[in-house]
Amino acid sequence: MKILRIVSTSVATAMSVLLATSPALAGDVYVPDNVVSTTSTNVIPMGGDWPTSNRNGEWRYQTQLNAPGIGRSGFITDIAFATCKSGPVLTATGFEIRMSHTTLAVPVGTFAGNLPDPIVVRPSGPFTYTSQAGVWTPVGLRTPFHYNGSDNLTIEIRYRTGSVAGGALTCSTDANATNAPYRAYLYGAGAYDARITPWFAERHGLKVRLTFSDQTITPSGAPRLGQPFTFQLAAPGEGGKPFVAGSSFSEGPVSIGPLRLPLGADQLLAITTGNRLPSIFTQYTGSLDAAGAGSVRLNIPSVPAFVGVKFYTAYIVVDATKPQGIAGVSENAPTTILP
């Protein structure tokens, strides 16, 4: 296969070929105006001084993004905000993000009503959000959300025992802007599991960057010593096409033009793309099924020193009709080996 020869011959050569010629299926959308620059500021829920007495503690925050402001469908693989202060602007426990399609035109006063079919995209856990002022900083989703492109979208962020840096305002959008996001929120003791809120249908939600990918890779199961481990692939519209996967110890990304390859050019990438350890990396090439689904498999050696090792995995889809035979590149899936 042409792409296998390219990748296995030289990692450096492969990187230059991929980056210079491949189309970018991943893309960033800034809601609601699709403009990179930030606008006004808002403290909810990622930082700020207003109201000072309520900076810390529990938050439950929902923002409703209207479909016209998003403007496309696909897998949402990450979200990002731009703060107005640098440093660790938020430290919290129980930090969780959920998403849901909604047919509501305007949020209602019940959190469940705004989130009718919730999907956990970042499981509850400790979280520190560190950013640079005016720079879009991703939060780090763990599971992609398949957005249908026609319904509105609710994003819910909630956390416990939050500690927010004073003055770390989060850039938002003018309430009068076209397709300005709505918001519903509650803060203070009990907010995390609250059912209702008196603050909803306010059109001044946070400006947000959504990262889309038409190809996703999702870990399946637990990556334990001496056990096989699988990644599930999804590339809608690419059914029946070959794929080539790779892993690396760093996530890069390496970017030239619009394309982002989310792997580092290290020795692990050379090993996995070069098929040098087929007994471990047993299914790093293959073909997607008719629906564009597939899987990548590796056998994790039973070596205690591997516990805690973190690596990243991504894949490309091969298409002879595309430049250099590459249809697109997925996001990466971070994985840490367990005992």
N, C-alpha and C positions, 0 to 999 in steps of 0.2 A: 504494500500500500504506500502510495507516494508520501503521505503525511508522516507515516511511521519512519520512512527513510530520512525525511527532513529532521524530525525531532531527535531520533536516536543518533544521528551523525554528530551533531554538535548542539549543545544547549544554547550557546551564544548565537549561532546561526539561526536556529529555530526561532529564538526570541525576535530577532530582527525581521525575519520573514513574516511571522505572525503579526507583529505590531504594525509593520509597514503596509500590509495588504489586506488584513481582515476587516470586515464590517463590524461595527459595534452594535451588539444587540442590547447591551446594558445601557441605561440612560438615566439621567437625573431630571426630575420634574420639580419645579419650585411652585408650590401652591400658595396663593391663588393666581399669581401673575406670570409665572414661569420666567421670572427675572432673578438673576443671581444676587443682585444687590439687596441688602436688608433695608427695612424701612423704619417704622416706629418701634417702640419697645413695649414689652409686656412682662409682668413678673411671673405669670402662671404657666406651668408649675415648676419651671426649671431654675428659678432664682429671682432675687430682687429684694428691694427694701419695702415694698408696699404689700399689705400692711406690715409694718415692722414687727408687730407682736405675733404675727402669724407666719413668719418666714420659715419656721421649723415645725416639725411634727408630721402629721399625716396629711396626705393629699389624695384626692381622687378627681381626675381631670379628664374630660372628654372633649375632643374637637371633631366637628363634623365638616368634612371636605366635600364640596359639591362636585358631581361628576364633570361638569363643564370646566371647572378649575383644574381638574386632574388631566383630562384630555386624552386618556389612553387606557388600555387594559394591559394585563400582564402580571408577572410575579413581582411583588414588592419585597425586595431583599434587605432594605434598610431604610431608616428615616434619620434625618439630621436637623439640628437647630443651629442658629447663630446667636451667641450670647454677646453681651456688651461689656464683658469683663473676662480677663484671662485667669487661668488657674483651675483648681478643683471647685467648680461652682455648685455642685450638688453631691452630697454623700448621704446615702440612705440604705435602709434594710427593707426587705420585702418589695423591692422595685420590680414592677411587672408591667408589661405592655400587651394589650389585646386589641384586636381589630375585628370589625364586622361590617358587612354590607348593611345598608339601611335604605328603606324607601321613604323615610321621613323627610319632609322638606325643611323642617325646623326641629331641633331637639326638644324633648319633653322633660318634665321634672323628675322622671325616674331613670336611674342609670341603666337598668335592664332594658327599658323601652328604647333607649338609644343604641343599645348593643344587643340586638336580638339573636345573633348567631355568632357568639364570640369565639375567636381563635387566638390562643396564646402564642404570640410571636417572640416574646422574651419571658421565660419563666421567672417566677418570683425569686429574688435573691439579693445579696448585697450589691451595691452599685456606686461607683464614683464617676461623675461626669466632669471631665477635664477638657477645657476648650481654650481657644485664643479669641480675643475680642474681634468680632466681625467676621470670623471664619466659620464656615459651615462644618459642624462636627457631628459625625454619625454616632448614634446611640449603640448600635450593634444588635440587630435582631438575630434570633437563633433559628427561627422557622420562617420561610417565605409565606407571604399571603397572596393568594391568587385573586387579584381584583378583576371584576368582570367588565369594567369600563362604562357601565350604564347606571348602576345604582350609586347613591352617595356612600361615602366611607366614613365610619366612626373609628377614631383612634383613641384608646383609653390608656392613660398613664396613671398608675397609682403607686404609692410607697408609704412605708412606715418610718418613724424616727428619722425623718429627713433633716439635714443640716445644710442650709443654703447660705452661700457667701453673700454678704451685703453688697448691693450695687451690681449684682450679676444679672442684670436685666436680660430677658430673652427677646430677641427681635421678633416682631409680629407684623401685622398688616393693618392698614387703615380700615376702620370699621365700614367706611363707605366705599371701599374698593369693590370692583365687580367680583362676584363669587367669593367674597371675604368669608373665611371659615367661621362657623358658629362655635360656641363653647358651652359646656355645662360643667360645674365643678363644686367641690366642697373641700374645706380644710379644717383641721383641728381634730380633737379626739373622736374616734369612731368613724372618721371620714373614709377610711380604707374599705370598709365593708358596708358603708351606708347604702340605703335603698333609694332615698329621695334627696333632692336638693332644691333650695329656693332660687338658685342662680342657674338659669339655663336660657337658651335662645338668645344669648348675647353674641352679636356679630363682631367679635374682635379677637378671634382665636389666633393662636400662634401661626406665624408663617413657617412652613415646613418643607423640607426637601425630601422627596420620595425617590429612592433608587430602584429602578425597574430592571428586570432581566427576563428575557424570553426563555432562558435556560436556567434550571435550578439543580442543585445537588444537596440532598438532605441525608444526614446520618441516620442509620436505622439500627437500634439496639445500643449496647454498651461496648466500648472498645477495651476489652479486657485481655490480659496476658494469656497466651495459649489458645485464644478463641478466634474464629473468623469474624470479620466485621464488614458490613455492607453499607454503601451509599446508594440511595435511590436517585436516579436521574429523571428529569422531565424536560423535554424540549418540544413543546407543542408546534405542530407544523413541520417537524423534521423526521417524521416516522420512516423507519426502514433504513436510515442513514447510519454509516459507521461513526463511532466515537473513539477518541483517544483521551485518556485521563492522565494526570500527573499529580504528584505530591511534592511539597517542599517544606523546609523548616521555617520559612518566612513567607509572609503574604504579599510581599512587594508593596503596591503593585508597580509594574513597569508600564508606563504609558507613553504612547506616541500618537499624537492626534487624538481622535475620539475613543480609541480602543484602550481598555484597561485589562491587562492580564494579571489576575490577582494571585500570582505565585512568585516566589523568589528564584533567581537563577543560581541554585545551589546544587550540591552533590546529590541530594535526594531526588531532585527533579531529573537529573541526568540518569539516575538509576531507574526511576519509575517509567520514564518515557522511553528509555533504552531497553526495557525488558531484561535487565541484568539479574534480577532476583525473582524469577517466575514462580518459585515455590512460596514466596511471601506475597508478592503483588500479582495475584493469579488471574485477575479479570479487569485489567486496566485498558483493554481494548475490546471492542465488540460492536454490535449493531443495536440500534433502538428498535422497539417494536412498532407496529403500525400507528400507535397512538403517540409515539415519541418518547416512550418510557424505556428505561434500562437500569442497569445496576453496575456498580464497581465493587470488587471484593478484594480484601487482603487478609492474610493469615498472620495475626500478631504473634511473633515469637514469644516463648515463655522465658523471657529474660528479665529478671527483677530490675535491672538498671534502666529498662525502658519505661518504668512507671513514672508518670509525670511528664513524659516527653510530649510536646505539642507539635502538630504538623497541620498543613493545610492541603486540601485536595480540590481540584477543579478539572474541567474537561472541555474539549472542543468537539464540535460536530463536523464531520468531513462531508464535503459536497463538491464533486468535480466540476460543477458548473459555476462555482464561485471563485473569486481570485485566490490563487494558490491552493484551491481545493478546500477552503475552510468556510463553513457556514456561520459559525459564531462561537463565542467563549462564555462559559458560565461564571458566576461568582464562585468564591471558595467556601469550603466547609471546614471550619477549625475543629480539630479533634485532639483530646488529651488522653493518653493511655492510662487505664485504670489497672489496679492489681488483679 
